[in-house]
Amino acid sequence: MNRADLFGLLSQGVIVAAAVRTATLVARRNAPREGRAPRAWVFALVIAAVVAVPFAGTTAARELRALWGDPSATSALLLAMLAACPRALPSLPRTGSLIAFALAAGTLLLGPTFLGWQPAIDVHGRGFAAWPVLLAIAPWFALAWHRRADGWVAVAGAALLLWGTGCVQSDNAWDALVDPGLVAWAAAMGAARVAGDAALRRAAVTRSRAAA
């Protein structure tokens, strides 16, 4: 088993562990908080079970990998942080909409290739060489760093490092940075940000009218 296969299988375990962690967080939010939240080692056991415990002649990780493929390294890192320690996740301040916009813009550029179309300019194909990807994301890195979203810069940088060291199955750097699930999450965060800002503005207008 090479590094890419190992990382792919571990990523499937991380997906399941993150789902369990999310269910735990939702349950604790909707019910009286009794006792302590599960420790990080509990989710490590979940990952180990998904990856190593035999299931239908194989393992759950291999079945899940065949079902939907590997997540991007970015998604795997974020999900691992969610499973191990949600407080370690990069925060989404005002830059949340910026991150959503960056991923949405990337989807518009990369989406046609993912869908099997042949665009005039194959942006996805450029990802087989590292330097076009680095040039494309450098302005986003600089802006994110300027907005003090350095956690996101660290995650994206780590994803590229994993790709460069052969831990990502794809030879394309874009596949290490973005995937459909990450894009859907970013779009949801961007929509939530817009809706939240609009609600705050309406509430402020209502208060000002009531005060008048």
Secondary structure, 3 states (H helix, E strand, C coil): CCHHHHHHHHHHHHHHHHHHHHHHHHHHHCCCCCCCCCCHHHHHHHHHHHHHCEECCEEHHHHHHHHHCCCCHHHHHHHHHHHHCHHHCCCCCCHHHHHHHHHHHHHHHHHHHHCCCCCCCCCHHHHHCHHHHHHHHHHHHHHHHHCCCHHHHHHHHHHHHHHHCCCCCCCCHHHHHCCHHHHHHHHHHHHHHHHHHHHHHHHHHHHHHHHC
